């Protein structure tokens, strides 16, 4: 009787949690914490076990992958990989293939959102150069980042969770490349289909001029007017006339003794000591400097305030959409909101009362030293650097080498994945490759969600609720072959994932799927693999996964565009994935 009561209680908690996840009115991590606290209060989770999830290997592994992914993104390895491929990136098909493949490869070994965010500025630059609409390029990149995560154990958190859950059923955890036999064919087929289908989308953003809707040139420079100009009368108009056509310079502002003169008139004289902010291509700016005897502000000894524009996408985990006056909050933090773009349409009018949404592109003006702080504080994803960067960063192989050693150590059985990855983090830390704010590379909301749900999921299993649900579903599928159960499980996981965090979807669906396999005499491994694939393949909405959200604004996509490409892709994954899982793990 007590077990039945516990099963009913924990089922109610899970249903209420699902409603909380689906509505989005409360943060996902807070919903998970409330589920945990209620479970403790009703006696489903012992108080001394309430926070055991924070020490679980899954949480440690996911945190380590986040830190390593950020270190690899700073290493310059991915950007170096683009150099030999520049000759291919002259056509729409070439750009789409190069960036989709690179996103998929990178996502197999680092956080998929991190890989996409790292390559996105380069993809936009390639689109500008080749005059290709980014709406043809960015969605395949986002989908490739999701598909690439299917290939390895560390490719995505659902794989890590599934690997650990396997041990609850009398088997060792999945190894590093156990996912590859199913993941590689799916990633290849899915990426090819996404690239082909994206070419059928309308050009949501014109190929003419800037694909991003803000008319911001490739570079913003600050130059100082010398004490003796080489021109008798240097005016804003004279400086603006350097270059021809679209290559002409634009004078944005003048800093005169600390007083900012924005949008100066063409006849305004430029005086010695003025700091002039101009936009244009580097060769044109260099010509103007030679002609008028200007110098870069960064070359002077003065302690100058260097503010530049920063384009960022609002992630679905950002706090800005929940703020009644986001512009004021940004201002307090040290960033000025200049403009907003939403789904390919510029926003005009007063920004003070404008409600920011996930997927919006924000044009911010912020000092260089505060960029990292602003983007981390508000969970923003930078698109491209718009200020002058003198010299390129060096190539750093240490983070990549540390990750490779961790993978090798795990693959040959020297140690567990969690220990190997923590050791890799320690190594790059000892080598001085972790910045002082390295903890900001961790998405703490994901870790809190995982740590809170792990004890609740265990209570769900211990109460027998998962077994009861599995019995009902198994009865429905009684007498059906194993592949039918695999397909149904994958489809169900795909259906719930857009309304949940994919990690939460795995913690809820995996025990049920495993029990269905046991009751229906199907392979538990096959059922767990079906959950892993289903939780990682959310192609139907722009808000189901951060990778989808990241390209929503820059690509100018409409909500329905995701289903137009994502529905055929989902069907492909469902059919091909079921066949592969049944053949390999059935």
LUMDREN-964360 format. One line per field, with one value per residue (C-alpha): residue in three letters; residue number from 1; x, y, z. Coordinates in steps of 0.25 Angstrom, whole numbers. Layout:
residues N
residu <- [ala,...]
num <- [NUM,...]
east <- [X,...]
north <- [Y,...]
up <- [Z,...]
***
This chain:
residues 586
residu <- [unk,unk,unk,unk,unk,unk,unk,unk,unk,unk,unk,unk,unk,unk,unk,unk,unk,unk,unk,unk,unk,unk,unk,unk,unk,unk,unk,unk,unk,unk,unk,unk,unk,unk,unk,unk,unk,unk,unk,unk,unk,unk,unk,unk,unk,unk,unk,unk,unk,unk,unk,unk,unk,unk,unk,unk,unk,unk,unk,unk,unk,unk,unk,unk,unk,unk,unk,unk,unk,unk,unk,unk,unk,unk,unk,unk,unk,unk,unk,unk,unk,unk,unk,unk,unk,unk,unk,unk,unk,unk,unk,unk,unk,unk,unk,unk,unk,unk,unk,unk,unk,unk,unk,unk,unk,unk,unk,unk,unk,unk,unk,unk,unk,unk,unk,unk,unk,unk,unk,unk,unk,unk,unk,unk,unk,unk,unk,unk,unk,unk,unk,unk,unk,unk,unk,unk,unk,unk,unk,unk,unk,unk,unk,unk,unk,unk,unk,unk,unk,unk,unk,unk,unk,unk,unk,unk,unk,unk,unk,unk,unk,unk,unk,unk,unk,unk,unk,unk,unk,unk,unk,unk,unk,unk,unk,unk,unk,unk,unk,unk,unk,unk,unk,unk,unk,unk,unk,unk,unk,unk,unk,unk,unk,unk,unk,unk,unk,unk,unk,unk,unk,unk,unk,unk,unk,unk,unk,unk,unk,unk,unk,unk,unk,unk,unk,unk,unk,unk,unk,unk,unk,unk,unk,unk,unk,unk,unk,unk,unk,unk,unk,unk,unk,unk,unk,unk,unk,unk,unk,unk,unk,unk,unk,unk,unk,unk,unk,unk,unk,unk,unk,unk,unk,unk,unk,unk,unk,unk,unk,unk,unk,unk,unk,unk,unk,unk,unk,unk,unk,unk,unk,unk,unk,unk,unk,unk,unk,unk,unk,unk,unk,unk,unk,unk,unk,unk,unk,unk,unk,unk,unk,unk,unk,unk,unk,unk,unk,unk,unk,unk,unk,unk,unk,unk,unk,unk,unk,unk,unk,unk,unk,unk,unk,unk,unk,unk,unk,unk,unk,unk,unk,unk,unk,unk,unk,unk,unk,unk,unk,unk,unk,unk,unk,unk,unk,unk,unk,unk,unk,unk,unk,unk,unk,unk,unk,unk,unk,unk,unk,unk,unk,unk,unk,unk,unk,unk,unk,unk,unk,unk,unk,unk,unk,unk,unk,unk,unk,unk,unk,unk,unk,unk,unk,unk,unk,unk,unk,unk,unk,unk,unk,unk,unk,unk,unk,unk,unk,unk,unk,unk,unk,unk,unk,unk,unk,unk,unk,unk,unk,unk,unk,unk,unk,unk,unk,unk,unk,unk,unk,unk,unk,unk,unk,unk,unk,unk,unk,unk,unk,unk,unk,unk,unk,unk,unk,unk,unk,unk,unk,unk,unk,unk,unk,unk,unk,unk,unk,unk,unk,unk,unk,unk,unk,unk,unk,unk,unk,unk,unk,unk,unk,unk,unk,unk,unk,unk,unk,unk,unk,unk,unk,unk,unk,unk,unk,unk,unk,unk,unk,unk,unk,unk,unk,unk,unk,unk,unk,unk,unk,unk,unk,unk,unk,unk,unk,unk,unk,unk,unk,unk,unk,unk,unk,unk,unk,unk,unk,unk,unk,unk,unk,unk,unk,unk,unk,unk,unk,unk,unk,unk,unk,unk,unk,unk,unk,unk,unk,unk,unk,unk,unk,unk,unk,unk,unk,unk,unk,unk,unk,unk,unk,unk,unk,unk,unk,unk,unk,unk,unk,unk,unk,unk,unk,unk,unk,unk,unk,unk,unk,unk,unk,unk,unk,unk,unk,unk,unk,unk,unk,unk,unk,unk,unk,unk,unk,unk,unk,unk,unk,unk,unk,unk,unk,unk,unk,unk,unk,unk,unk,unk,unk,unk,unk,unk,unk,unk]
num <- [1,2,3,4,5,6,7,8,9,10,11,12,13,14,15,16,17,18,19,20,21,22,23,24,25,26,27,28,29,30,31,32,33,34,35,36,37,38,39,40,41,42,43,44,45,46,47,48,49,50,51,52,53,54,55,56,57,58,59,60,61,62,63,64,65,66,67,68,69,70,71,72,73,74,75,76,77,78,79,80,81,82,83,84,85,86,87,88,89,90,91,92,93,94,95,96,97,98,99,100,101,102,103,104,105,106,107,108,109,110,111,112,113,114,115,116,117,118,119,120,121,122,123,124,125,126,127,128,129,130,131,132,133,134,135,136,137,138,139,140,141,142,143,144,145,146,147,148,149,150,151,152,153,154,155,156,157,158,159,160,161,162,163,164,165,166,167,168,169,170,171,172,173,174,175,176,177,178,179,180,181,182,183,184,185,186,187,188,189,190,191,192,193,194,195,196,197,198,199,200,201,202,203,204,205,206,207,208,209,210,211,212,213,214,215,216,217,218,219,220,221,222,223,224,225,226,227,228,229,230,231,232,233,234,235,236,237,238,239,240,241,242,243,244,245,246,247,248,249,250,251,252,253,254,255,256,257,258,259,260,261,262,263,264,265,266,267,268,269,270,271,272,273,274,275,276,277,278,279,280,281,282,283,284,285,286,287,288,289,290,291,292,293,294,295,296,297,298,299,300,301,302,303,304,305,306,307,308,309,310,311,312,313,314,315,316,317,318,319,320,321,322,323,324,325,326,327,328,329,330,331,332,333,334,335,336,337,338,339,340,341,342,343,344,345,346,347,348,349,350,351,352,353,354,355,356,357,358,359,360,361,362,363,364,365,366,367,368,369,370,371,372,373,374,375,376,377,378,379,380,381,382,383,384,385,386,387,388,389,390,391,392,393,394,395,396,397,398,399,400,401,402,403,404,405,406,407,408,409,410,411,412,413,414,415,416,417,418,419,420,421,422,423,424,425,426,427,428,429,430,431,432,433,434,435,436,437,438,439,440,441,442,443,444,445,446,447,448,449,450,451,452,453,454,455,456,457,458,459,460,461,462,463,464,465,466,467,468,469,470,471,472,473,474,475,476,477,478,479,480,481,482,483,484,485,486,487,488,489,490,491,492,493,494,495,496,497,498,499,500,501,502,503,504,505,506,507,508,509,510,511,512,513,514,515,516,517,518,519,520,521,522,523,524,525,526,527,528,529,530,531,532,533,534,535,536,537,538,539,540,541,542,543,544,545,546,547,548,549,550,551,552,553,554,555,556,557,558,559,560,561,562,563,564,565,566,567,568,569,570,571,572,573,574,575,576,577,578,579,580,581,582,583,584,585,586]
east <- [0,11,18,5,4,19,17,4,11,24,16,8,21,26,13,13,28,25,15,25,35,25,19,33,27,37,52,55,65,56,45,54,58,43,41,53,48,34,39,47,35,26,37,40,55,62,68,82,81,74,87,94,92,102,113,108,118,108,108,123,125,116,122,136,132,127,140,148,139,141,156,156,148,158,170,168,168,155,157,171,163,156,168,171,156,155,156,143,135,132,118,105,107,122,119,108,116,128,121,111,122,131,120,117,131,133,120,125,136,131,118,109,105,119,124,112,115,129,127,115,123,132,120,114,127,127,113,116,128,121,108,100,88,91,77,82,94,91,80,88,99,90,84,98,103,91,94,109,106,101,114,122,119,123,116,103,98,88,98,106,93,89,103,102,88,92,99,86,82,94,103,115,114,114,128,133,130,118,109,117,111,98,102,112,102,91,100,104,90,84,94,93,78,78,88,79,66,71,73,58,56,53,64,59,71,76,89,92,100,100,93,91,81,89,97,110,123,133,142,140,153,156,167,173,175,190,195,198,188,194,181,179,165,161,146,136,132,147,149,136,140,152,148,137,123,120,134,133,136,126,129,121,125,136,141,146,152,143,130,124,119,110,106,114,110,119,124,129,144,153,163,176,174,160,157,149,141,140,135,140,149,163,170,161,164,179,178,171,182,193,186,182,193,184,188,181,175,181,195,195,199,186,176,165,151,150,135,131,118,115,105,99,87,78,78,66,73,75,69,66,53,48,52,42,53,64,70,72,78,88,91,94,103,111,105,97,86,87,77,69,66,56,54,59,52,58,52,50,44,47,55,52,39,43,41,53,51,59,65,66,79,84,94,101,112,121,135,145,148,133,129,131,124,112,110,112,103,91,94,96,103,113,112,124,134,133,144,158,167,182,188,182,183,193,189,188,188,188,173,171,183,177,163,170,178,165,157,169,170,155,155,165,159,170,159,145,141,138,151,158,151,154,169,168,163,173,184,180,178,193,197,191,180,168,164,161,146,147,134,126,128,119,104,100,85,88,96,85,74,82,86,72,65,75,69,55,57,63,50,42,49,49,34,31,24,33,30,15,16,25,15,3,11,17,3,-1,11,9,13,20,35,46,48,33,36,49,42,31,41,49,36,31,45,45,31,34,48,43,35,47,61,68,75,61,55,65,64,49,48,60,55,42,48,57,45,38,49,49,34,34,46,53,68,70,82,73,63,73,79,66,64,78,75,61,66,77,69,59,58,44,44,54,52,54,70,80,86,73,71,85,82,68,70,83,77,64,56,41,36,30,44,49,37,39,53,52,40,47,59,52,45,59,65,53,53,68,71,61,67,82,78,70,82,93,87,74]
north <- [0,9,7,10,23,26,23,32,43,43,42,55,62,58,62,76,77,74,85,95,92,93,106,113,123,118,115,100,99,105,95,84,89,90,76,72,79,74,60,62,68,56,46,41,46,45,58,53,49,62,68,55,59,70,59,50,47,52,66,66,61,71,82,78,77,91,96,88,93,107,105,99,110,120,112,116,102,103,116,111,99,109,115,103,103,118,114,106,116,124,119,116,101,102,111,102,89,95,101,90,79,87,89,74,70,81,77,62,67,80,86,88,102,106,100,107,121,120,118,127,140,133,128,142,148,137,141,155,153,143,151,139,140,134,128,118,115,116,106,94,99,98,85,79,83,75,63,64,62,48,43,42,40,55,61,65,63,53,43,45,43,31,25,26,20,8,3,3,-9,-18,-13,-4,10,13,16,28,23,13,24,25,13,20,35,35,31,39,51,50,47,58,68,66,66,79,86,82,86,99,103,103,113,127,138,143,153,159,156,170,178,174,161,166,177,187,195,193,192,181,189,201,209,220,230,242,255,259,273,277,271,269,276,291,288,274,273,261,262,262,249,243,245,235,223,221,216,206,207,221,224,228,237,232,241,250,250,264,265,255,261,252,258,248,248,261,269,269,283,281,283,272,278,273,263,259,244,241,228,223,211,205,194,193,197,210,214,212,221,232,231,233,244,252,248,241,230,219,222,209,214,226,227,233,225,225,219,209,206,197,191,176,168,157,147,146,132,125,125,140,148,160,155,154,169,180,190,182,194,200,187,187,202,199,187,196,194,203,197,203,195,182,172,162,150,158,171,183,189,204,214,215,204,208,201,190,175,167,152,140,140,155,161,173,183,188,198,193,195,184,180,178,170,156,161,166,154,144,152,153,139,146,140,149,148,156,165,179,187,187,175,177,164,150,141,129,115,107,92,89,89,80,71,70,66,55,49,49,42,32,29,26,18,8,7,14,22,27,38,48,46,47,60,66,63,69,82,82,80,92,100,97,101,114,112,115,130,135,135,120,117,126,116,106,107,106,105,91,86,90,84,71,70,73,63,51,48,50,41,31,32,30,17,12,15,6,17,15,1,3,13,3,-8,0,4,-10,-16,-6,-11,-26,-35,-24,-26,-19,-8,-3,-1,6,15,18,22,31,38,40,46,55,60,64,69,83,85,81,83,71,66,66,58,48,47,45,36,27,19,17,13,3,-3,-4,-12,-21,-23,-24,-33,-23,-19,-9,-3,-1,6,15,18,22,32,38,40,46,56,61,63,75,81,86,99,111,110,95,96,107,104,107,120,125,125,130,145,145,136,144,131,130,121,112,111,101,91,92,87,80,71,64,63,58,47,43,42,34,24,22,23,12,3,6,4,-9,-14,-11,-11,-19]
up <- [0,4,-10,-17,-10,-13,-27,-28,-21,-29,-42,-38,-35,-49,-56,-48,-52,-67,-66,-60,-71,-82,-78,-76,-66,-56,-59,-62,-51,-40,-45,-42,-29,-25,-29,-21,-8,-10,-11,2,9,6,10,-4,-3,10,15,16,1,-4,-10,-14,-28,-27,-25,-36,-47,-57,-52,-50,-64,-71,-63,-68,-82,-81,-76,-86,-98,-94,-93,-107,-113,-108,-113,-128,-133,-140,-146,-151,-158,-167,-173,-183,-187,-191,-206,-204,-198,-210,-213,-205,-205,-201,-189,-185,-186,-179,-167,-165,-165,-156,-146,-146,-144,-133,-126,-125,-115,-109,-105,-117,-114,-111,-125,-132,-125,-128,-143,-145,-147,-157,-165,-165,-170,-181,-185,-186,-195,-204,-204,-199,-190,-176,-176,-185,-176,-161,-159,-165,-156,-144,-147,-150,-136,-131,-140,-137,-122,-125,-128,-115,-100,-97,-110,-102,-87,-91,-95,-82,-74,-82,-80,-65,-65,-72,-59,-52,-61,-58,-69,-70,-74,-89,-94,-101,-116,-113,-119,-132,-139,-139,-138,-150,-160,-154,-154,-168,-174,-166,-169,-184,-183,-175,-185,-197,-191,-186,-200,-202,-192,-196,-194,-181,-181,-194,-200,-203,-193,-179,-175,-161,-161,-154,-164,-156,-165,-163,-154,-144,-142,-132,-138,-132,-140,-139,-134,-149,-159,-173,-178,-176,-172,-167,-166,-164,-179,-183,-175,-180,-195,-193,-202,-212,-212,-201,-197,-192,-178,-168,-156,-144,-133,-127,-113,-110,-97,-91,-97,-108,-120,-127,-142,-145,-157,-169,-168,-153,-152,-146,-136,-131,-120,-125,-124,-136,-137,-151,-158,-171,-177,-172,-185,-186,-171,-174,-186,-178,-167,-177,-184,-171,-162,-152,-142,-135,-122,-116,-121,-111,-97,-92,-84,-94,-92,-104,-106,-117,-123,-119,-126,-117,-118,-106,-101,-96,-82,-82,-71,-80,-85,-71,-67,-69,-72,-79,-85,-71,-65,-77,-74,-59,-63,-73,-86,-95,-103,-117,-126,-126,-138,-137,-147,-159,-156,-150,-137,-137,-127,-112,-107,-92,-92,-102,-97,-101,-105,-107,-121,-122,-127,-118,-123,-110,-108,-97,-93,-97,-82,-79,-91,-84,-72,-79,-88,-76,-67,-77,-84,-97,-109,-117,-132,-137,-132,-138,-132,-138,-133,-136,-138,-137,-125,-125,-127,-114,-114,-99,-97,-109,-104,-90,-96,-105,-93,-85,-97,-98,-83,-83,-96,-91,-77,-69,-61,-62,-71,-60,-53,-67,-70,-57,-58,-72,-66,-55,-65,-74,-61,-56,-70,-69,-79,-70,-68,-55,-58,-63,-54,-63,-74,-67,-69,-55,-58,-65,-53,-43,-51,-52,-38,-33,-43,-40,-26,-31,-43,-33,-25,-37,-40,-25,-24,-35,-43,-55,-55,-55,-66,-74,-71,-77,-89,-91,-91,-102,-110,-106,-117,-126,-130,-123,-134,-131,-117,-120,-131,-121,-110,-119,-124,-110,-105,-118,-114,-100,-102,-108,-95,-86,-84,-92,-79,-72,-83,-82,-67,-68,-80,-79,-67,-73,-86,-79,-72,-85,-91,-79,-79,-95,-96,-104,-102,-91,-98,-110,-102,-95,-109,-114,-102,-105,-120,-117,-106,-115,-128,-126,-140,-140,-132,-130,-115,-112,-112,-110,-124,-131,-123,-126,-141,-140,-141,-150,-160,-160,-159,-156,-146,-157,-164,-153,-156,-171,-170,-157,-160,-171,-163,-151,-160,-165,-151,-146,-158,-160,-145,-142,-152,-147,-133,-135,-144,-135,-121,-123]
***
